[in-house]
Amino acid sequence: MLDLLRKRRSIRKFHDRPLAEEQVEILEESILRTPSARNLRSWEFIMVDKRDLLQKLSEVRGSSSAFIAGASAAIVVMGNEKTADTWVEDASIAAIIAQMTATSLGLGSCWAHIRNREHKPGITAEEYVKDLLGIPEQLRVVCIIAIGHPAEEKGSLAVEDLPYRKIHRNRF
Ligand SMILES: Cc1cc2nc3c(=O)[nH]c(=O)nc-3n(C[C@H](O)[C@H](O)[C@H](O)COP(=O)(O)O)c2cc1C
């Protein structure tokens, strides 16, 4: 696990090559195995691989989401706020598990944040994505995880650069 965590970096440049069907199946199984509060599984996902939809998704937040256009696939991670008040946590756990699974498959990924972000004045990023993909009212969009074959290399952070001061022993 530590080896995978050392490898994982946000990758925003991708080769123009589809994911193998087996990779998609592994990603799907991994997100469905994630823990959720009271096992209520408040999440829902849309696996997007159509080039025109990836392009439109990439326009949701300007430069902050532009990398989605070049990805092979994107997982739109949603939570049902009527199912559990932990929908943000449940969805976020699934999102990071998708990223770690992508790393384990030799793929690159990056999180594009959607919840509480703006598309343009008067239109939230959530409204834009929900309208584009026909997402029902009760579902909230937390983020989009872009996944693809990495076209950039990023080294792992040096242990010396990790903020160990953030970890407190027994008391703050
Ligand atoms: C909650 C969350 C929201 C993020 N939102 C974005 C985003 O909208 N666009 C983006 O390019 N990266 C986004 N990122 C990626 C972070 O910028 C990245 O994880 C951070 O800079 C550390 O770099 P690393 O992932 O390579 O270690 C997000 C990451 C998290 C965890």
The ligand as an SDF file (V2000), in Angstrom:
LIG
                    3D

 31 33  0  0  0  0  0  0  0  0999 V2000
  -10.7370   17.4180   -2.7070 C   0  0  0  0  0  0  0  0  0  0  0  0
   -9.7990   17.6130   -3.8640 C   0  0  0  0  0  0  0  0  0  0  0  0
  -10.1260   18.4860   -4.8730 C   0  0  0  0  0  0  0  0  0  0  0  0
   -9.2760   18.6610   -5.9630 C   0  0  0  0  0  0  0  0  0  0  0  0
   -9.6790   19.4390   -6.9990 N   0  0  0  0  0  0  0  0  0  0  0  0
   -8.8900   19.5580   -8.0890 C   0  0  0  0  0  0  0  0  0  0  0  0
   -9.3460   20.2800   -9.2270 C   0  0  0  0  0  0  0  0  0  0  0  0
  -10.4840   20.7450   -9.2770 O   0  0  0  0  0  0  0  0  0  0  0  0
   -8.5020   20.3900  -10.2740 N   0  0  0  0  0  0  0  0  0  0  0  0
   -7.2420   19.8610  -10.2720 C   0  0  0  0  0  0  0  0  0  0  0  0
   -6.5070   20.0290  -11.2510 O   0  0  0  0  0  0  0  0  0  0  0  0
   -6.7830   19.1380   -9.2150 N   0  0  0  0  0  0  0  0  0  0  0  0
   -7.5860   18.9660   -8.1340 C   0  0  0  0  0  0  0  0  0  0  0  0
   -7.1680   18.1990   -7.0690 N   0  0  0  0  0  0  0  0  0  0  0  0
   -5.8230   17.6020   -7.0930 C   0  0  0  0  0  0  0  0  0  0  0  0
   -4.8860   18.3580   -6.1380 C   0  0  0  0  0  0  0  0  0  0  0  0
   -4.5450   19.5900   -6.7180 O   0  0  0  0  0  0  0  0  0  0  0  0
   -3.6410   17.4900   -5.8660 C   0  0  0  0  0  0  0  0  0  0  0  0
   -4.0380   16.2800   -5.2700 O   0  0  0  0  0  0  0  0  0  0  0  0
   -2.6450   18.1950   -4.9660 C   0  0  0  0  0  0  0  0  0  0  0  0
   -2.1170   19.3430   -5.6050 O   0  0  0  0  0  0  0  0  0  0  0  0
   -1.4710   17.2880   -4.5630 C   0  0  0  0  0  0  0  0  0  0  0  0
   -0.7940   16.8040   -5.7010 O   0  0  0  0  0  0  0  0  0  0  0  0
   -0.6390   15.2240   -5.9560 P   0  0  0  0  0  0  0  0  0  0  0  0
   -2.0260   14.6560   -6.0770 O   0  0  0  0  0  0  0  0  0  0  0  0
    0.1490   15.0840   -7.2190 O   0  0  0  0  0  0  0  0  0  0  0  0
    0.0680   14.6230   -4.7710 O   0  0  0  0  0  0  0  0  0  0  0  0
   -8.0170   17.9860   -5.9970 C   0  0  0  0  0  0  0  0  0  0  0  0
   -7.6880   17.1030   -4.9750 C   0  0  0  0  0  0  0  0  0  0  0  0
   -8.5700   16.9010   -3.9280 C   0  0  0  0  0  0  0  0  0  0  0  0
   -8.2150   15.8920   -2.8650 C   0  0  0  0  0  0  0  0  0  0  0  0
  1  2  1  0
  2  3  1  0
  2 30  2  0
  3  4  2  0
  4  5  1  0
  4 28  1  0
  5  6  2  0
  6  7  1  0
  6 13  1  0
  7  8  2  0
  7  9  1  0
  9 10  1  0
 10 11  2  0
 10 12  1  0
 12 13  2  0
 13 14  1  0
 14 15  1  0
 14 28  1  0
 15 16  1  0
 16 17  1  0
 16 18  1  0
 18 19  1  0
 18 20  1  0
 20 21  1  0
 20 22  1  0
 22 23  1  0
 23 24  1  0
 24 25  2  0
 24 26  1  0
 24 27  1  0
 28 29  2  0
 29 30  1  0
 30 31  1  0
M  END
$$$$
